[in-house]
Amino acid sequence: MIEVRIHGRGGQGNVAASYLLAGTAIGQGWHALAFPTFGAERRGAPVAAFVRMEQRPFRRRDQVKQPDYLIVQDETLLHDPATLAGLKPGGGILVNSRRPATELGFEGRVHTLPATSLAENYIGRPVPNTALLAAFLGLTTLLPIEALSNELARRFKGEVLAKNRALVAAVAQMIETGAWKEMEAPHAIGT
């Protein structure tokens, strides 16, 4: 089982990101579940969303407390200890930031991507979710990036779809494909 926790702020598309990732997995024959948790329901408030993916059916419906991967859509949330809490040893962290991981105080399996500015350039809105998902899929190679484009086509049409697909293609060219491929996600207990 692969468990992903997505941290961001209201309005950044955290919930949409979790549904897109789960839908991408389902489109590739996996079993997946996505769900959010909210604090104060207002724009800018911290939001977490969870995704579980496995190639066989599972029943777990609780929050992801020990993720294999973290996707952080707002780097200011790195100051909150809850954001990094429970990350499995050797887990990967993908951060929306213009700064390199070392400048954020990280070493190891941490990758940064200027997802907000990329989204503004390609889709005209500061919503980093699609760029971060494309980077995540490229880094892990768990699912093909093309599968994300297929899932986007289920949700968007016309110009919005074309802009999101262009963003996905641009991110695919920017990242080191398979950089996290060798990471083995420990199996969750009680699945």
Summary of the structure (lengths in Angstrom):
residues: 191
radius of gyration: 15.2
end to end distance: 8.0
largest distance: 43.6
contacts: 628
relative contact order: 0.18
helix: 40%
strand: 20%
